[in-house]
């Protein structure tokens, strides 16, 4: 599902124009991104939680040469599904 399809669904369900729905969807996504950038969790009860997970530094291999390389520690966004979403998906 693309952002365009989500905007259309929000506009239809909320009875608003697509331009207004696009502004709402963009604002929600921007707010989630801003909180994650600060290292905060964003929780939607029953739906799930967005969070930042830290990946430790590790040793890897270059697949072309087989040489050992050091992979730096990093942070990555993650999503953990809530109970109601899990029930809905599993049927």
MARZABA-93300 format. One record per residue: residue in three letters; x, y, z of N, C-alpha, C, O in turn. Coordinates in steps of 0.1 Angstrom, whole numbers, plus 2048, in hexadecimal, padded with zeros to 3 digits. Layout:
N
AlaXYZXYZXYZXYZ
...
***
This chain:
91
Unk8097F480080080080080980C80081280D808
Unk8068157F780E8227F680882D7FE7FD82C803
Unk81083880080B8438077FF8498007F584D807
Unk7FF8497F37F384E7EB7E68467EF7DC84C7F0
Unk7E78397F07DC8317F37D78348017CB834804
Unk7E083680A7DD8398187D68478197CC848820
Unk7DB8508127D585E8117C785D80C7BE863811
Unk7C58558017B78537FC7AE84D8067A2851807
Unk7B384380D7AA83C8177A784682379C846827
Unk7B184E8277AE8578327A486282E79B865835
Unk7A686782279C87181C78E86B81C785872820
Unk78D85F81778085981677985682376E85A826
Unk78185082D77C84D83A77985984276F85984A
Unk78186484177F87084977787A843773885849
Unk77387883676B88282F77288F82D76C89A82E
Unk77E88E82978689A82678C89A81878C88F812
Unk7928A58147988A58077A589D8077AB89B812
Unk7AA8987FC7B78917FB7C289A7FF7CC895805
Unk7C18A77FC7CC8B08007CD8B180F7D88B1815
Unk7C18B28167C18B38257C68A582A7CE8A5834
Unk7C289A8257C688D8297D588B8287DC885830
Unk7DA89081C7E988F81A7F08978247FB892829
Unk7EB8A38287F28AB8337F28A38407FB8A3847
Unk7E689D8437E58958507EF8898507F6887859
Unk7EF8818457F887684480687A84580E87484C
Unk80A88483E81888983E81C88E84C82788C850
Unk81289585381589A86081788F86A82088F872
Unk80F88486981187987281E87286F82586F879
Unk82287086382F86986083A87286484486D869
Unk83987F86284488886784588887685188887B
Unk83A88787D83B88788C84187A89184987A89A
Unk83E86F88A84486288E85386288B85A85E894
Unk85786788086586887C86C87188687886E88A
Unk86687C88A86D88689386F87F8A187A8818A7
Unk8658788A68678718B38718668B28798658BB
Unk87185F8A787C8548A688985A8A58938558AA
Unk88B86689E89886C89D89D8718AB8A98718AD
Unk8948738B48988778C289A86B8CA89D86C8D6
Unk89885F8C589A8528CC88D84E8D488E8468DD
Unk8828558D28768528D986E8478D286F8448C7
Unk8658408DA85C8368D584F83D8D184B8478D7
Unk8488388C783B83D8C38328318C38338278BC
Unk8278328CC81F8268CE8108298CA80B8348CD
Unk80A8208C37FC8208C07F68138C67F78098C1
Unk7F08158D27EB8098D97E28008D07D98058C9
Unk7E57F38D07DE7EA8C87E47E88BA7E37DD8B4
Unk7EA7F38B57F07F28A87FE7EE8A88037E58A1
Unk8067F68B08147F38B181D7FE8B68188098B9
Unk82A7FC8B68338068BB83F8078B18457FD8AD
Unk8428148AE84E8178A785981A8B18568228BA
Unk8658168AE8708198B787D8188B087E8148A4
Unk88881D8B689581D8B189D8128B889D8118C4
Unk8A28098B08AA7FE8B58B98008B28BC8048A7
Unk8C27FE8BC8D07FF8B98D67F28B58D47E88BB
Unk8DE7F38AB8E57E78A68F47E98AA8FA7F38A8
Unk8F97DE8B09077DF8B59107DE8A990D7D989E
Unk91C7E38AB9277E18A192A7D28A09297CB8AA
Unk92E7CE8949317C089293B7BE88793E7C887F
Unk9407B28859497AF87B9427A887093A79F872
Unk9447AC86393E7A68589487A284D9547A4850
Unk94479E84294D79A8379487A082A93C7A1827
Unk9527A482394F7A981594D79D80C95679580B
Unk94179C80793E78F7FF94678E7F29487837EE
Unk94C7997ED9547977E19627937E496878A7DD
Unk9687987EF9767957F297878B7FD9827857FF
Unk96D78A80696E78281297678981D977783828
Unk97A79681B98179D8259787A083196C7A382F
Unk97D7A083D9767A48499757B384997E7BA847
Unk9687B884D9667C684E95F7C985B9587C0860
Unk9617D486195A7D886D94D7E086994E7EA861
Unk9427DC86E9357E386B9327EB8779317E6882
Unk9317F887692E8018819217FF8879177FA881
Unk92080389491380389B90980D89490E81788E
Unk8FD80A8948F381388E8E68128958E380A89E
Unk8DD81B8928CF81C8978C681A88B8C881F880
Unk8BB81288E8B180F8838A38108888A180C893
Unk89A81688088C81688588680888488A80087C
Unk87D80588E8777F888E8687F9892864803898
Unk8617EF88F8527EF89284F7E28988537D7894
Unk8487E38A38437D78AA8347D78AA82E7E08AF
Unk82E7CD8A481F7CC8A28187CA8B081D7C38B8
Unk80D7D18B28057D08BE7FC7C38BD7FB7BD8B2
Unk7F57C08C87ED7B48C87E17B48BF7DE7AA8B8
Unk7DA7C08BE7CF7C08B57D37BF8A67CC7B989E
Unk7DE7C58A27E37C48957E77B58927E47B0887
Unk7EE7AF89B7F27A18997E57988977E578F88F
Unk7DB79A8A07CE79289E7C87958917C378B88A
Unk7C87A188C7C17A587F7C979E8747C279986A
Unk7D679E8747DE7988697DD7898697DC78385E
Unk7DD7838757DD7748757CF76F8737CD762871
Unk7C57778737B77738707B076D87B7A576987A
***
